[in-house]
């Protein structure tokens, strides 16, 4: 798991543990570039799920309110 010290829309500061490569190597060992890419991908997926969930909730709420009106 990535240890994030600071994050905003432009900057991501993480702890690089000793023994972890900075860049991708030919071995199948973890590296920081891959870890950060995975972190950002997971975060984007979570934001997409949240956005989709809110859209569905909003649509259902509008539909339910519409049915109550006579």
C-alpha positions, 0 to 999 in steps of 0.5 A, a space after each residue: 500500500 502506498 503511504 501518501 503524505 500529501 495530495 492535491 490536484 497537482 501534487 502527490 507526495 509519497 514515501 519511497 520505502 527502502 528496497 523498492 525500485 523507483 522505476 520499472 525493472 525487468 523483474 516482476 518486483 514492485 516499483 514506485 512508478 507502478 505503485 503510483 499509477 495503480 493508486 491513481 487508477 484506483 482513485 479514478 475508478 472510485 471517483 467514477 463509481 461515486 459519480 455514477 452512483 450519485 447520478 443514479 441516486 439523483 435520477 431515481 429521486 427525480 423519478 420518485 418525486 415525479 410519480 408522487 405528483 398528480 
